[in-house]
Amino acid sequence: MARESDAVGKDVDADGRAVSGTRASGREIAIDRSGLRRALERRLAETSGTRDGGSGGGERDGLLGHLARAMKFSGGSIPVSEYVRECLTHPEYGYYMRGDVFGRKGDFVTSPEISQVFGELLGVWAALQYEALGSPTTLRVVEFGPGRGTLMADLLRGTSKFDKFTRAVSVHLIEVSPALRELQAKTLRCVDLENTSSDGKDRLVIPKNFLESDNSSGSSGRVSEVPMGEAHTRAKSEINGAGVFWHDALDSVPNGPTLVICHEFFDALPVRQFQRTERGWCEKMITIDSGLTDDSAEKVPGRELEMVLSPGPTPASHMLVPRRLKGLPSEIVDSMRLLELSPPSMTLWDKLADRIQKNSGAVLAIDYGEEGPLGNTLEAIKDHKFVHVLDHPGEADLSAYVDFGALRQIVDEKPERGVRCYGPVTQQQLLLSLGLIHRLEQLVKNATSEVQADELVKGCERLVGDGAGDATAGEPPGMGVRYKAMCMVSRGLPKPAGF
């Protein structure tokens, strides 16, 4: 999930240095070994009597211990993508499994937390797309990574006077954190919360390789009667009476016209990192206690984890790098030394395109990013401050810029679907086009005090502002230009509002 910290962001390398370069994204065949490792760890814990599979004697515990065993299991190192995935979504130690990490008391502030206008204007977008679809009797509104649920709550409240839209809508939240699901239910004022699992237990079934799944072979497969990722949790929102359903993956969302919102989501999906060397495109790996003393290791005193380069090109670099570089001008390719690829992002965008092709609808992604390809942009935020990506594993938010050009490439590669892609445009352009100024004027007119009116204005200024911010003065950067929006629509739909 993308974050807006009070710090001013920049592209950094593995040691926090500002770098230039380009970034790319592609698709890969990912083999999920995490479940096997965790099963082995549990078995080891049962036999040894230790909590985390260690044997005592000073072994590392917690997430660092898990990462050390993962590296040993994989031959000494793991790719950056696996490190990111474990840090964010490990069932016990993952960052998003801790609970509420949003807002000023958390590690970052997102647009919906800054102003209610953001979610209300996305409600305008949803209502306009609903009309473009012909006002169907059912509409699935899907949000990936809904955080506290603030965006969806504002969207439902802002559209509650549109009777046909309200009657048609059901809400589907893609969320893997049990703690955040509880928080979302409160924000959406949910009642009649029901668990429909066959065994009656309130559980979360995380699909295999959720953040790294891919289908590069092109086979479609059949959806099982109980779709992978079904969370068996549903409720009703008192905001507008809509049904609310939680899912672990898109697969279990019922068919029908669909609107998807991916707000500050793609930047949290794992990335692979590559560096051009005289040996070719080598992959950056994470290791611990490597003992290396040459330039291939980025060792910092006091830091147990290290970033190292693979001895040569890896299968992933052979598969991913050429695909993303295809069609780029030779002078750009020749000047690149760093690439950052997000195979899960490409896989998900492809699935979303398939979804709206078969069911009709639209997908809106809002995140910080660029046209791409880009260089190393992976960064970590803890307590609203940037920290090194290898420090505080599981305690800091990890995110990377979104390569919007790579998302468009997915759509362009399959023109037979009839899906069209628009953008990226700045968040500033999108929100202003959807009526931000008019909505702000209404809110200010009805404000109960000058203080409330001033807060409303400041919030909207940050949403569409383009200032760099001043961390020393406590002035956060504007989101208007740094954040971009991209939309894809199904065959026959007009150009969406804001694009």
DOLOVEX-599999 format. One record per residue (C-alpha): residue in one letter; x, y, z. Coordinates in steps of 0.2 Angstrom, whole numbers, padded with zeros to 4 digits, always signed. Example, Ala and Ser with C-alpha at 12.3 -4.5 7.8 and 13.67 -1.06 7.14 Angstrom:
BEGIN
A+0062-0022+0039S+0068-0005+0036
! end
This chain:
BEGIN
M+0000+0000+0000A+0007+0017-0004R+0011+0029+0010E+0013+0047+0012S+0025+0051+0025D+0029+0068+0033A+0047+0065+0026V+0051+0070+0008G+0053+0055-0003K+0067+0051-0015D+0074+0037-0025V+0087+0027-0015D+0099+0012-0017A+0101-0002-0005D+0111+0009+0007G+0099+0024+0006R+0109+0034-0007A+0100+0044-0020V+0102+0035-0037S+0096+0037-0055G+0090+0024-0066T+0075+0016-0073R+0062+0003-0066A+0053-0011-0074S+0040-0024-0071G+0035-0040-0078R+0029-0058-0075E+0037-0073-0067I+0034-0090-0062A+0035-0090-0043I+0037-0106-0033D+0030-0103-0015R+0041-0111-0002S+0036-0101+0012G+0022-0113+0017L+0034-0127+0017R+0047-0118+0028R+0033-0112+0040A+0027-0130+0042L+0045-0136+0045E+0047-0122+0058R+0031-0127+0067R+0037-0145+0067L+0054-0140+0074A+0046-0130+0087E+0035-0145+0093T+0050-0156+0094S+0062-0144+0102G+0050-0135+0114T+0055-0117+0108R+0042-0105+0102D+0050-0100+0085G+0058-0116+0079G+0075-0112+0087S+0085-0123+0098G+0090-0111+0111G+0109-0107+0111G+0107-0089+0105E+0098-0092+0089R+0089-0077+0082D+0070-0077+0085G+0055-0067+0078L+0055-0062+0060L+0074-0061+0059G+0075-0079+0064H+0062-0084+0051L+0071-0074+0038A+0088-0083+0043R+0080-0100+0041A+0072-0095+0025M+0089-0090+0018K+0097-0106+0024F+0082-0116+0016S+0085-0107+0000G+0104-0109-0001G+0110-0094+0009S+0100-0079+0002I+0082-0074-0004P+0077-0062-0017V+0071-0044-0012S+0053-0049-0016E+0053-0063-0004Y+0060-0052+0010V+0047-0038+0006R+0033-0051+0007E+0038-0059+0023C+0041-0042+0031L+0023-0036+0026T+0012-0051+0027H+0020-0065+0038P+0006-0072+0048E+0014-0069+0065Y+0027-0055+0062G+0021-0046+0047Y+0019-0027+0047Y+0001-0028+0042M-0003-0041+0054R+0000-0029+0069G-0016-0020+0067D-0019-0001+0064V-0003+0006+0056F-0012+0021+0048G-0014+0039+0053R-0004+0051+0063K-0001+0038+0077G+0004+0025+0064D+0019+0025+0052F+0010+0035+0038V-0005+0045+0033T-0015+0041+0017S-0026+0052+0007P-0043+0046+0014E-0037+0050+0032I-0032+0068+0026S-0049+0073+0020Q-0066+0065+0018V-0067+0074+0001F-0055+0061-0007G-0067+0046-0004E-0082+0056-0008L-0075+0061-0025L-0071+0043-0029G-0089+0040-0025V-0093+0052-0039W-0081+0042-0051A-0090+0026-0046A-0107+0033-0049L-0102+0040-0066Q-0095+0023-0071Y-0111+0015-0065E-0121+0025-0076A-0109+0022-0091L-0112+0003-0088G-0130+0006-0090S-0135+0007-0072P-0136-0012-0069T-0146-0020-0055T-0130-0027-0047L-0113-0019-0045R-0098-0026-0036V-0087-0012-0029V-0071-0020-0024E-0056-0012-0015F-0039-0019-0013G-0030-0015+0004P-0044-0005+0011G-0034+0001+0027R-0045+0007+0040G-0060+0007+0028T-0061+0026+0028L-0061+0028+0009M-0075+0015+0007A-0085+0023+0021D-0084+0040+0013L-0088+0033-0004L-0104+0025+0003R-0109+0040+0012G-0106+0052-0002T-0117+0041-0014S-0131+0037-0002K-0143+0049-0010F-0141+0040-0027D-0155+0027-0025K-0152+0016-0040F-0133+0015-0036T-0136+0012-0018R-0148-0003-0021A-0136-0011-0034V-0120-0010-0024S-0112-0023-0014V-0094-0020-0006H-0080-0033-0007L-0064-0029+0003I-0048-0039-0002E-0039-0039+0015V-0027-0052+0022S-0025-0044+0040P-0038-0050+0053A-0035-0035+0064L-0038-0023+0049R-0054-0033+0045E-0061-0029+0062L-0056-0011+0060Q-0064-0010+0043A-0080-0017+0050K-0081-0003+0064T-0077+0011+0051L-0091+0004+0039R-0103+0003+0054C-0106-0015+0050V-0120-0025+0058D-0125-0043+0057L-0107-0049+0055E-0108-0067+0050N-0095-0080+0048T-0100-0093+0035S-0086-0106+0036S-0091-0124+0035D-0082-0128+0052G-0090-0112+0061K-0073-0105+0065D-0068-0087+0062R-0052-0090+0052L-0042-0082+0038V-0037-0093+0024I-0022-0085+0015P-0021-0091-0003K-0005-0100-0008N+0008-0087-0013F-0004-0073-0012L+0008-0059-0016E+0019-0069-0029S+0006-0079-0038D+0008-0079-0057N+0001-0089-0072S+0015-0086-0085S+0010-0102-0094G-0006-0094-0100S-0017-0108-0094S-0034-0103-0087G-0039-0117-0076R-0056-0119-0068V-0063-0110-0053S-0067-0122-0039E-0084-0122-0031V-0076-0114-0015P-0065-0101-0023M-0047-0099-0017G-0046-0086-0004E-0064-0086+0002A-0064-0078+0019H-0082-0083+0024T-0086-0066+0032R-0100-0054+0028A-0110-0040+0036K-0121-0026+0032S-0116-0007+0032E-0127+0004+0042I-0121+0019+0031N-0131+0014+0016G-0137-0004+0019A-0125-0012+0007G-0119-0029+0010V-0100-0030+0014F-0089-0045+0011W-0071-0049+0015H-0060-0059+0003D-0042-0065+0003A-0041-0064-0016L-0051-0058-0031D-0056-0076-0036S-0070-0077-0023V-0079-0060-0028P-0095-0065-0037N-0097-0062-0055G-0106-0047-0061P-0102-0029-0067T-0087-0023-0056L-0079-0007-0051V-0062-0010-0043I-0052+0003-0033C-0033+0000-0029H-0029+0015-0019E-0011+0015-0012F-0010-0004-0015F+0002-0008-0029D+0017+0000-0021A+0016-0013-0007L+0017-0028-0018P+0035-0036-0018V+0048-0031-0031R+0063-0039-0038Q+0079-0029-0040F+0092-0031-0054Q+0108-0023-0057R+0118-0022-0073T+0136-0029-0071E+0149-0035-0083R+0142-0052-0080G+0125-0047-0086W+0109-0042-0076C+0112-0049-0059E+0099-0050-0045K+0100-0042-0028M+0098-0054-0014I+0096-0053+0005T+0107-0063+0016I+0114-0064+0034D+0131-0066+0040S+0138-0069+0022G+0156-0066+0026L+0159-0057+0010T+0171-0043+0009D+0171-0038-0009D+0160-0025-0018S+0146-0038-0021A+0140-0036-0002E+0133-0020+0005K+0138-0023+0024V+0135-0010+0037P+0142-0012+0054G+0128-0016+0067R+0116-0022+0053E+0114-0041+0052L+0105-0042+0035E+0115-0038+0020M+0111-0035+0002V+0122-0045-0011L+0122-0048-0029S+0119-0065-0037P+0135-0072-0045G+0127-0070-0062P+0110-0068-0071T+0096-0078-0062P+0081-0087-0070A+0071-0072-0065S+0082-0059-0073H+0082-0070-0089M+0063-0070-0089L+0059-0053-0083V+0071-0040-0089P+0070-0043-0108R+0051-0042-0107R+0050-0025-0099L+0064-0018-0109K+0056-0023-0126G+0052-0009-0137L+0062+0004-0127P+0074+0016-0136S+0091+0009-0137E+0099+0024-0129I+0088+0022-0113V+0091+0003-0112D+0110+0006-0114S+0110+0019-0100M+0101+0009-0087R+0110+0001-0073L+0096-0003-0061L+0079-0011-0063E+0065-0014-0051L+0051-0026-0056S+0035-0031-0048P+0028-0047-0055P+0014-0048-0043S+0008-0031-0049M+0008-0037-0067T-0001-0053-0063L-0015-0043-0053W-0017-0030-0067D-0019-0044-0079K-0032-0053-0068L-0041-0037-0066A-0042-0034-0085D-0049-0052-0087R-0062-0048-0074I-0069-0033-0082Q-0068-0041-0099K-0079-0055-0094N-0090-0045-0082S-0089-0027-0088G-0083-0013-0077A-0068-0002-0073V-0052-0002-0062L-0045+0013-0054A-0027+0013-0047I-0020+0028-0037D-0003+0027-0031Y+0014+0036-0031G+0024+0031-0046E+0030+0036-0063E+0028+0031-0081G+0043+0020-0079P+0053+0010-0081L+0062+0016-0065G+0077+0012-0054N+0078+0006-0036T+0064+0015-0027L+0061+0003-0013E+0060+0012+0004A+0055+0010+0022I+0045+0021+0034K+0044+0020+0052D+0036+0032+0064H+0034+0044+0049K+0052+0044+0045F+0062+0035+0032V+0074+0021+0038H+0085+0009+0029V+0075-0006+0021L+0085-0019+0030D+0082-0011+0047H+0067-0015+0058P+0060-0030+0047G+0042-0032+0051E+0041-0015+0060A+0043-0003+0046D+0032-0001+0030L+0040-0006+0014S+0034+0001-0002A+0041+0005-0020Y+0036+0017-0034V+0023+0010-0046D+0028+0007-0064F+0012+0013-0073G+0020+0010-0090A+0022-0008-0086L+0003-0009-0081R-0001-0002-0098Q+0010-0014-0106I-0001-0028-0099V-0016-0021-0107D-0008-0017-0124E-0001-0035-0125K-0019-0042-0127P-0029-0030-0138E-0042-0044-0141R-0049-0041-0124G-0056-0024-0129V-0050-0017-0113R-0043+0001-0114C-0031+0010-0102Y-0030+0028-0098G-0017+0038-0089P-0007+0040-0079V-0014+0057-0074T-0009+0067-0058Q-0020+0065-0043Q-0022+0084-0044Q-0030+0082-0062L-0041+0068-0056L-0048+0076-0041L-0051+0093-0048S-0060+0085-0063L-0071+0076-0051G-0077+0092-0043L-0065+0095-0028I-0067+0114-0028H-0086+0113-0028R-0087+0100-0014L-0074+0110-0004E-0085+0126-0005Q-0100+0116+0001L-0091+0109+0016V-0083+0126+0021K-0100+0134+0019N-0107+0122+0031A-0092+0122+0043T-0097+0125+0061S-0081+0135+0065E-0066+0144+0057V-0055+0130+0063Q-0065+0117+0055A-0066+0127+0039D-0047+0129+0039E-0044+0111+0042L-0055+0107+0027V-0045+0119+0016K-0028+0112+0022G-0033+0094+0019C-0039+0098+0001E-0023+0108-0003R-0012+0093+0002L-0022+0082-0009V-0019+0092-0024G-0004+0102-0019D+0013+0100-0028G+0024+0107-0015A+0040+0097-0010G+0036+0100+0009D+0048+0105+0023A+0051+0091+0036T+0061+0103+0047A+0046+0115+0048G+0033+0101+0049E+0026+0104+0032P+0021+0088+0023P+0024+0087+0004G+0009+0089-0007M+0001+0073-0015G-0006+0081-0031V+0008+0078-0043R+0018+0064-0034Y+0003+0053-0034K-0004+0047-0051A-0020+0038-0057M-0023+0025-0070C-0039+0018-0076M-0044+0004-0087V-0062+0001-0094S-0071-0013-0102R-0075-0014-0121G-0088+0000-0126L-0086+0011-0111P-0082+0029-0114K-0066+0038-0108P-0068+0039-0089A-0070+0056-0080G-0054+0064-0074F-0044+0056-0088
! end
